[in-house]
Structure formats: C-alpha cells, structure tokens
Amino acid sequence: MALALYRKYRPSSFGEVVGQDHVTEPLRTALASGRINHAYLFSGPRGCGKTSSARIMARSLNCVAGPTPEPCGECGPCVALAPGGPGSVDVTELDAASHNGVDDARELRDRAFYAPAESRYRVFVIDEAHMVTPQGFNALLKIVEEPPEHLIFIFATTEPDKVLATIRSRTHHYPFRLIPPSAMRELLERNVAAEGIAVEPAVYPLVIRAGGGSARDTQSVLDQLIAGAGPDGVTYERAVALLGVTDVALIDAMVDALAAQDAGTVYGTVERLAEAGHDPRRFASDLLDRLRDLVLLRSVPTAAETGLVSAPEEQIERMVSQSQRIEPGTLTRYAEILHNGLLDMRGATSPRLVLELLCARMLLPEVSGDEAAMLQRLESLERRFGAGEVAPPQAAPPQAPAAQAPAAQA
C-alpha cells in the first residue's frame, strides 16, 4: 500500500516546513542559542504543520549534536524520530481528544518524572490540546509550571483560546498560519516531480483552492487526482469532474453574458449547468471567486504577476478582457448579490431557483432602490454614451436676435 503524499513527504527539518517562516526561524534561533523553554504551544488551522514541527522540535532537541536547528539525520534519535521512523520511547504523542480527563493527566504526570531512557529530553507532544478538560489541565498545572530539567511539553491545538489560561501563560506560543498559494504550488510541484506524474498546470489552482491553505488537505486532494489519473496524467477535465468544480467555460459564459446584459444567455447557462449535473451552490461560489479576481485585475493591473490572481496564462488574458467590460461598481454589486445568495441557498429546497433569482437581480438593477443598484445604472448609461449607443440630448439651437425697432425719426 502506497503512503499518502502528506505522509510520504512530511518535513524532517524546519527548513522543509513550508509557509511558516515566522515560526520556524525563531525556533531555529532559540535552538542554536540553547534558549530552550520547558513548554511550547503550537496553534493554527488544521494541516498547517503543527504536529510535524513538534516532531522536528523533539528531533532537534535529542540529536547527538543538539540541541541544534539542523539535526544530523544519522544518530539514533534522528533516525528514530525521522518521518517513517520507529519512534522513540522518550518522545510520547498523546491525542487529547481521547486522553483528556483527570486520570489521563495524572498518568502522564507520573510518567513525566522518570528520566529519559536514551535521549537528552523526555518530550510530550499533546495534540488537540483544547480537548483537555479544565480538571485535566489543573492536574497538569504543577508539572507544567515547574517541570524536571529533562522534561519538555509541546501542546498543539487549533483553538488556543480553549487552552487553560494558566497553562497558556507558561508556554512559548507560536501561531501557525494557512499556507499561501505560491508556497503551496511550489510544494505540490516538488511532490509531483518526485512522483514522476504529469499534471496539467491548470490543475494546480483547482487543487490549491480545494485544499483551503492546509498542506495536508491540499496534498490529499492531489493524491486523489493522481490515484485516478489516466495515461496522460492528471488532466484539467478529470480534475474538474472529480473535484466537482464548475467548468471554466460555464463561468466564462455567465460573465460574458452579464457583461453584455444578455438575459437569454444568462438563463441558458443556468440550464446548461443543470443539464451537466453541477451543483448551483458550487457554481455560485465559483462565480463569486471569478468576480473577486475580476475586481482585483481591474483595480491592480499587476495582480496576475504578483500572485494576487492565480490562473493559467490564457485564462488571465480572458479575465483581463472581462474585467474591462464590467464597471467596478457593477462588479462589486454582483459579488454582494452572490455572497448574500449563498447564505440563502444553504437551506433552499430549490437552489437552481434561487440562482435564477440572483441572476434576475443582477440583470435588473432598476427593481432595487439601493445605492449599489443606482451606481450600476449610472455606469451602464456612461458606458452606452461612451460607445455611442445612446445619443446625448441635443442642445436647443440658438435663437436669432430679435429685430430692432426702427429708430424714431426726428
């Protein structure tokens, strides 16, 4: 059985952790200077490297050359704690979701007093630390506050506010973040090259968006696509079908129809959407993403070059053209309508009907009296005047001066 990508390519040093330089650099500096704290709190969204960094921290602390920011990778502790290694008796990982009570905390406290068997430190990595009950935290408080010299705690959690304040105050807190798209793409391309699988460039933005900034989730999505890849590798069409993403042709058709105020094509696109079996909710969400990209392309001409908008080159050219055909006020109004409509779709029995009503609101600004609708109507008039479709009202011709009365004769 093949290992999942996120396990196969788990980082083994801080230098390999992607997108968390604000955390890894201070940790490496502390290890290099020997300023080791007895308790750490790693917090952040799921799949962003908290547990991996905790394992790397344990490896760096127990390396024969350590504490060091660069584990040698050859000594016993380094080999045991490497990704895929057998583990070490001196490094214990606990899942607080299933070990969160007073009895579990007391057992951990009793074990913590024993000296390490073969390493420099005993390290306890407590995952999902927010699941520990207040009573369990109170049972740990004394040992976390005044631990033996050989003991180090690393708490990992997605919800640091739920960690008991008295415990949190004894730790060095390092907040992890979601991984930016540019760094995520580099990670995916590196993994794909190592796997020797062909992946079309247009697939990466779909995978990155589906992963939501989590390295684990994003690599799991890519793993699924690779598992179902054909002889040509991972193609855009296969990725769209497997991920349930709206075909970009439908998004383009809808945006072009809205730009042209072509109601027939707008509702025809909704019909094509239904015939293809796409989810109206997902279509509305993907259309909202496109409108966001168009707003950025219109406001920031270098958005594509700086990575604010991520799409294939040919798609960027099409989107730039679309952004110039819809005025900024109209774009933002469309986005607001879709955003509010997505909330209405959550419990709707007929999402398609809600989508069609949203299209009607976008096409008919005159039925609404708010400022955004008025601005859209003004922008439409300005564009029509600029294109010469509507002639401005002609000024009245100047009247001839009235004839002067003849001068009175003397």
C-alpha positions as CSV (number, residue, x, y, z in Angstrom):
1,M,0.0,0.0,0.0
2,A,1.4,3.4,-1.1
3,L,1.8,6.1,1.6
4,A,-0.3,9.2,1.2
5,L,1.6,12.2,-0.1
6,Y,1.3,14.2,3.1
7,R,2.9,11.3,5.0
8,K,5.5,10.4,2.3
9,Y,6.7,14.0,2.1
10,R,6.4,15.0,5.7
11,P,9.1,17.5,6.5
12,S,12.1,16.2,8.5
13,S,13.7,19.6,9.4
14,F,12.5,23.2,10.0
15,G,14.0,24.2,6.6
16,E,11.5,21.8,4.9
17,V,8.4,23.3,6.6
18,V,6.5,25.3,4.0
19,G,5.0,28.7,4.6
20,Q,5.8,29.0,8.3
21,D,9.0,31.0,8.3
22,H,7.6,33.3,11.0
23,V,7.6,30.3,13.4
24,T,10.5,28.1,12.2
25,E,13.1,30.9,12.1
26,P,12.6,31.9,15.8
27,L,12.6,28.2,16.8
28,R,15.9,27.6,14.9
29,T,17.4,30.7,16.5
30,A,16.4,29.5,20.0
31,L,17.8,26.0,19.4
32,A,21.1,27.5,18.1
33,S,21.5,29.7,21.1
34,G,20.4,27.0,23.6
35,R,17.5,29.0,25.0
36,I,15.1,26.1,25.4
37,N,11.8,26.6,27.1
38,H,10.1,23.8,29.1
39,A,6.7,24.2,27.3
40,Y,5.6,25.3,23.8
41,L,2.1,26.0,22.3
42,F,1.7,25.5,18.6
43,S,-1.6,26.8,17.4
44,G,-3.2,27.3,13.9
45,P,-5.5,25.8,11.4
46,R,-5.5,22.0,10.7
47,G,-2.9,20.6,8.4
48,C,-0.5,23.5,8.5
49,G,2.5,21.8,10.2
50,K,1.9,21.9,13.9
51,T,2.5,18.3,14.7
52,S,5.2,17.9,12.2
53,S,7.0,20.9,13.7
54,A,6.6,19.3,17.2
55,R,8.3,16.2,16.0
56,I,11.1,18.2,14.4
57,M,11.5,20.1,17.6
58,A,11.9,16.8,19.5
59,R,14.3,15.6,16.9
60,S,16.4,18.8,17.1
61,L,16.5,18.6,20.9
62,N,17.6,15.0,21.2
63,C,20.0,14.9,18.3
64,V,23.5,13.9,19.5
65,A,24.8,17.2,18.1
66,G,21.9,19.1,19.7
67,P,20.1,21.0,20.7
68,T,20.6,22.1,17.1
69,P,18.4,23.7,14.4
70,E,19.8,21.2,11.9
71,P,19.5,17.5,13.1
72,C,22.3,15.4,11.7
73,G,19.9,12.7,10.5
74,E,22.3,9.9,11.3
75,C,22.3,9.4,15.1
76,G,19.9,7.1,16.9
77,P,17.3,9.8,18.0
78,C,17.4,11.4,14.5
79,V,16.7,8.1,12.8
80,A,14.0,7.1,15.3
81,L,12.2,10.4,15.0
82,A,12.5,10.8,11.2
83,P,9.3,10.6,9.1
84,G,8.5,7.0,8.8
85,G,10.9,6.1,11.7
86,P,10.0,3.7,14.5
87,G,9.7,6.4,17.2
88,S,11.4,6.9,20.5
89,V,10.5,5.8,24.0
90,D,11.5,9.3,25.2
91,V,9.0,11.1,22.8
92,T,5.4,10.5,23.6
93,E,2.5,11.7,21.4
94,L,-0.9,11.9,23.0
95,D,-4.2,12.6,21.3
96,A,-6.1,14.8,23.8
97,A,-9.4,14.0,22.1
98,S,-9.3,10.5,23.7
99,H,-7.0,11.3,26.7
100,N,-8.4,14.4,28.2
101,G,-9.5,13.5,31.7
102,V,-8.0,13.8,35.2
103,D,-6.9,10.2,35.2
104,D,-5.0,10.6,31.9
105,A,-3.3,13.7,33.2
106,R,-2.3,12.1,36.4
107,E,-0.8,9.1,34.5
108,L,1.1,11.5,32.2
109,R,2.4,13.4,35.2
110,D,3.6,10.3,36.9
111,R,5.4,9.1,33.8
112,A,7.0,12.5,33.3
113,F,9.2,12.3,36.4
114,Y,11.2,9.4,35.0
115,A,14.4,10.3,33.4
116,P,14.8,9.7,29.6
117,A,16.0,6.2,28.7
118,E,18.3,7.1,25.9
119,S,17.9,10.7,25.0
120,R,18.6,14.2,26.3
121,Y,15.0,15.1,26.9
122,R,11.6,13.5,27.5
123,V,9.2,15.2,25.2
124,F,5.4,15.0,25.5
125,V,3.5,16.2,22.4
126,I,-0.1,16.7,23.3
127,D,-2.2,17.0,20.1
128,E,-5.7,18.6,20.1
129,A,-4.8,20.2,23.4
130,H,-8.0,22.2,23.5
131,M,-9.9,18.9,24.2
132,V,-8.3,18.5,27.6
133,T,-10.8,19.2,30.3
134,P,-10.2,22.0,32.8
135,Q,-9.8,19.4,35.5
136,G,-7.2,17.6,33.4
137,F,-5.3,20.9,32.8
138,N,-5.4,21.6,36.5
139,A,-3.9,18.2,37.2
140,L,-1.0,19.1,34.8
141,L,-0.6,22.6,36.0
142,K,2.1,22.0,38.7
143,I,4.4,19.9,36.5
144,V,4.0,22.3,33.5
145,E,4.8,25.2,35.8
146,E,7.8,23.6,37.5
147,P,8.9,20.6,35.4
148,P,12.1,18.5,35.8
149,E,15.1,19.6,33.8
150,H,14.7,16.7,31.4
151,L,11.0,17.4,30.5
152,I,9.5,19.4,27.7
153,F,5.9,19.8,26.8
154,I,4.6,20.7,23.3
155,F,0.9,21.5,23.0
156,A,-0.7,21.6,19.6
157,T,-4.2,22.9,19.0
158,T,-6.5,24.6,16.5
159,E,-8.2,26.5,19.3
160,P,-5.6,28.1,21.6
161,D,-8.3,30.2,23.4
162,K,-9.7,26.9,24.9
163,V,-6.4,26.0,26.5
164,L,-6.5,26.9,30.2
165,A,-5.1,30.4,30.6
166,T,-2.8,29.3,33.4
167,I,-1.3,26.7,31.1
168,R,-1.1,29.0,28.2
169,S,0.8,31.6,30.2
170,R,3.6,29.1,31.0
171,T,4.3,28.3,27.3
172,H,6.0,30.0,24.4
173,H,3.2,30.5,21.9
174,Y,3.9,30.1,18.2
175,P,0.8,30.7,15.9
176,F,0.9,28.8,12.6
177,R,-0.9,30.2,9.5
178,L,-2.6,28.9,6.4
179,I,0.0,28.3,3.6
180,P,-0.2,31.0,0.8
181,P,-0.9,29.7,-2.7
182,S,2.5,30.5,-4.1
183,A,4.3,28.4,-1.5
184,M,1.7,25.7,-1.8
185,R,2.2,25.4,-5.5
186,E,5.9,25.0,-5.1
187,L,5.3,22.2,-2.6
188,L,2.9,20.4,-5.0
189,E,5.2,20.8,-8.0
190,R,8.1,19.4,-6.0
191,N,6.0,16.4,-4.9
192,V,4.7,15.8,-8.4
193,A,8.2,15.8,-9.8
194,A,9.3,13.3,-7.2
195,E,6.3,11.1,-8.1
196,G,7.0,11.4,-11.9
197,I,3.4,12.1,-12.7
198,A,2.3,14.6,-15.4
199,V,-0.1,17.2,-14.1
200,E,-1.5,20.0,-16.3
201,P,-0.7,23.5,-15.0
202,A,-4.4,24.4,-14.9
203,V,-5.0,21.7,-12.3
204,Y,-2.9,23.4,-9.6
205,P,-5.2,26.3,-8.9
206,L,-8.1,23.9,-8.5
207,V,-6.2,21.7,-6.1
208,I,-4.9,24.7,-4.0
209,R,-8.4,26.2,-3.8
210,A,-9.9,22.9,-2.8
211,G,-7.2,22.5,0.0
212,G,-8.0,25.8,1.5
213,G,-4.5,26.6,2.6
214,S,-3.9,23.3,4.5
215,A,-0.9,21.4,3.3
216,R,-2.4,18.1,4.4
217,D,-5.8,18.7,2.8
218,T,-4.2,20.0,-0.4
219,Q,-1.9,17.0,-0.7
220,S,-4.8,14.7,0.0
221,V,-6.8,16.3,-2.9
222,L,-3.7,15.9,-5.2
223,D,-3.3,12.3,-4.0
224,Q,-6.9,11.5,-5.1
225,L,-6.3,13.0,-8.5
226,I,-3.1,11.1,-9.0
227,A,-4.7,7.9,-8.0
228,G,-7.4,8.4,-10.7
229,A,-5.0,9.7,-13.3
230,G,-5.1,8.2,-16.8
231,P,-2.1,7.5,-19.2
232,D,-1.9,11.3,-19.8
233,G,-1.5,12.1,-16.2
234,V,-3.8,14.5,-14.3
235,T,-5.8,16.5,-16.8
236,Y,-7.9,19.6,-16.2
237,E,-11.1,17.8,-17.4
238,R,-10.5,14.9,-15.0
239,A,-9.8,17.3,-12.1
240,V,-12.9,19.3,-12.7
241,A,-15.0,16.1,-12.8
242,L,-13.5,14.6,-9.6
243,L,-13.5,17.8,-7.6
244,G,-17.0,18.9,-8.6
245,V,-15.6,22.2,-9.7
246,T,-17.6,24.2,-12.2
247,D,-16.3,24.0,-15.8
248,V,-14.5,27.3,-16.5
249,A,-16.4,27.5,-19.8
250,L,-19.7,27.9,-17.9
251,I,-18.1,30.6,-15.7
252,D,-16.8,32.5,-18.8
253,A,-20.2,32.2,-20.5
254,M,-22.0,33.6,-17.4
255,V,-19.6,36.5,-17.0
256,D,-19.7,37.4,-20.7
257,A,-23.5,37.3,-20.7
258,L,-23.7,39.5,-17.6
259,A,-21.2,42.0,-19.2
260,A,-23.5,42.1,-22.3
261,Q,-26.7,42.2,-20.3
262,D,-27.8,39.2,-22.3
263,A,-30.6,37.6,-20.3
264,G,-31.1,34.8,-22.8
265,T,-27.5,33.6,-22.4
266,V,-27.5,34.0,-18.7
267,Y,-30.5,31.7,-18.2
268,G,-29.3,29.4,-20.9
269,T,-26.0,29.0,-18.9
270,V,-28.1,28.0,-15.8
271,E,-29.9,25.5,-18.0
272,R,-26.6,24.0,-19.2
273,L,-25.4,24.0,-15.6
274,A,-28.4,21.9,-14.6
275,E,-28.1,19.5,-17.6
276,A,-24.4,18.9,-16.8
277,G,-25.3,18.0,-13.2
278,H,-23.4,20.8,-11.5
279,D,-24.4,22.0,-8.1
280,P,-25.9,25.5,-8.3
281,R,-24.4,26.3,-4.9
282,R,-20.9,25.4,-6.1
283,F,-21.5,27.4,-9.3
284,A,-22.4,30.5,-7.3
285,S,-19.3,30.1,-5.1
286,D,-17.0,29.7,-8.2
287,L,-18.7,32.6,-9.9
288,L,-18.1,34.7,-6.8
289,D,-14.4,33.7,-6.9
290,R,-14.3,34.8,-10.5
291,L,-15.8,38.2,-9.7
292,R,-13.2,38.6,-6.9
293,D,-10.5,38.0,-9.5
294,L,-12.0,40.5,-11.9
295,V,-12.2,43.2,-9.2
296,L,-8.5,42.7,-8.4
297,L,-7.5,42.6,-12.1
298,R,-9.4,45.9,-12.7
299,S,-8.0,47.6,-9.5
300,V,-4.5,46.2,-9.6
301,P,-3.1,45.8,-13.2
302,T,-0.2,43.7,-11.9
303,A,-2.4,41.3,-9.9
304,A,-1.6,38.3,-12.1
305,E,2.2,39.0,-12.0
306,T,2.3,39.5,-8.2
307,G,0.2,36.3,-7.5
308,L,-3.0,38.1,-6.3
309,V,-4.8,36.2,-9.0
310,S,-3.8,32.7,-9.8
311,A,-4.9,31.2,-13.2
312,P,-3.3,29.8,-16.4
313,E,-1.9,32.5,-18.7
314,E,-4.6,32.1,-21.4
315,Q,-7.3,32.3,-18.7
316,I,-5.7,35.5,-17.3
317,E,-5.9,37.2,-20.8
318,R,-9.6,36.3,-21.0
319,M,-10.2,37.6,-17.4
320,V,-8.5,40.9,-18.1
321,S,-10.7,41.4,-21.1
322,Q,-13.8,40.6,-18.9
323,S,-12.7,43.0,-16.2
324,Q,-12.6,45.8,-18.7
325,R,-16.2,45.2,-19.9
326,I,-17.8,45.4,-16.4
327,E,-17.5,48.6,-14.4
328,P,-16.2,48.3,-10.8
329,G,-19.4,49.3,-9.1
330,T,-21.3,46.7,-11.1
331,L,-18.7,44.0,-10.3
332,T,-19.0,44.7,-6.5
333,R,-22.8,44.7,-6.7
334,Y,-22.7,41.3,-8.5
335,A,-20.4,40.0,-5.8
336,E,-22.6,41.2,-2.9
337,I,-25.7,39.7,-4.5
338,L,-23.9,36.3,-4.9
339,H,-22.5,36.4,-1.4
340,N,-25.9,37.1,0.2
341,G,-27.4,34.5,-2.2
342,L,-25.1,31.8,-1.0
343,L,-26.4,32.3,2.5
344,D,-29.9,31.9,1.2
345,M,-29.0,28.7,-0.7
346,R,-28.0,26.8,2.5
347,G,-31.4,25.6,3.4
348,A,-33.1,26.1,0.0
349,T,-35.2,23.3,-1.4
350,S,-34.5,24.5,-5.0
351,P,-31.0,26.0,-5.3
352,R,-31.5,26.4,-9.0
353,L,-34.5,28.7,-8.5
354,V,-32.5,30.8,-6.0
355,L,-29.7,31.1,-8.6
356,E,-32.1,32.2,-11.3
357,L,-33.5,34.9,-8.9
358,L,-30.0,36.1,-8.2
359,C,-29.4,36.4,-11.9
360,A,-32.6,38.4,-12.2
361,R,-31.3,40.8,-9.5
362,M,-28.0,41.2,-11.3
363,L,-29.7,41.9,-14.6
364,L,-32.4,44.2,-13.3
365,P,-30.8,47.0,-11.1
366,E,-33.9,49.1,-11.7
367,V,-36.0,47.0,-9.5
368,S,-33.8,47.9,-6.5
369,G,-33.5,51.4,-5.0
370,D,-30.3,51.0,-3.1
371,E,-27.1,52.9,-3.9
372,A,-25.3,49.9,-5.5
373,A,-28.2,49.4,-8.0
374,M,-28.2,53.2,-8.8
375,L,-24.5,53.1,-9.3
376,Q,-24.8,50.1,-11.7
377,R,-27.5,52.0,-13.7
378,L,-25.3,55.1,-13.9
379,E,-22.3,53.0,-15.1
380,S,-24.4,51.4,-17.7
381,L,-25.5,54.8,-19.0
382,E,-21.9,56.1,-19.0
383,R,-20.8,53.1,-21.0
384,R,-23.6,53.4,-23.5
385,F,-22.9,57.1,-24.0
386,G,-19.2,56.3,-24.4
387,A,-19.9,53.7,-27.0
388,G,-22.3,56.0,-28.9
389,E,-25.3,53.7,-28.4
390,V,-27.4,56.5,-27.0
391,A,-27.1,60.0,-28.3
392,P,-27.0,62.7,-25.7
393,P,-29.8,65.2,-25.9
394,Q,-29.2,67.9,-28.4
395,A,-29.0,71.5,-27.1
396,A,-31.6,73.8,-28.4
397,P,-30.4,75.8,-31.4
398,P,-29.6,79.4,-30.6
399,Q,-32.4,81.8,-31.5
400,A,-31.9,84.7,-33.9
401,P,-31.6,88.0,-32.2
402,A,-34.9,89.9,-32.3
403,A,-35.1,92.7,-34.9
404,Q,-34.5,96.1,-33.5
405,A,-37.3,98.6,-33.8
406,P,-36.5,101.4,-36.3
407,A,-35.2,104.5,-34.8
408,A,-37.7,107.2,-34.3
409,Q,-37.4,109.9,-36.9
410,A,-36.7,113.3,-35.7
